[in-house]
Amino acid sequence: MADTFARGSFALGVCDMCAGVYLLKELRPEIYNQRPTGFLVCEECWDLDNPQLQLGKFPINDPQALRNARVDTNLTQSRELWGWNPVGNESTNIVCQDGAVQVNGLFQYPNRQESP
């Protein structure tokens, strides 16, 4: 006795999710958490296995604390903020006042009037 199955080219099957009738060869196995569930589902109900379900499968090391951390001794310098400030900086010649912006003395927004 052979361990083979019939081809089933025209065999019908029922989707285990929506109970729709499809050709058996069009139904796909449902995979959940990288394991087959035994359900055969149609193309509309079939969903890719979500990679977020594999959390904990691989070790993740994301330390938050520093080893041998030291206290900051110069509080005034550490509390100063430094950053690029294009608006209101003298070197860029951009001035902001009450909602109007003047760039290089050429035009003013929102009025868009050219200056002399």
DAURWO-V486879 format. One record per backbone hydrogen bond with DSSP energy under -1.0 kcal/mol. CO is the residue of the C=O (numbers start at 1). NH is the residue of the N-H. Records with the same first field share a line. If there is no record, write none. Layout:
# DAURWO-V486879
CO=NH ; NH
This chain:
# DAURWO-V486879
11=24
13=22
15=19
20=15
22=13
23=26
28=41
30=37
35=32
39=30
40=16
41=28
42=46
50=53
51=54
52=55
54=57
74=78
75=79
93=104
94=88
95=102
97=100
100=97
101=109
102=95
103=106
107=103
108=112
109=101
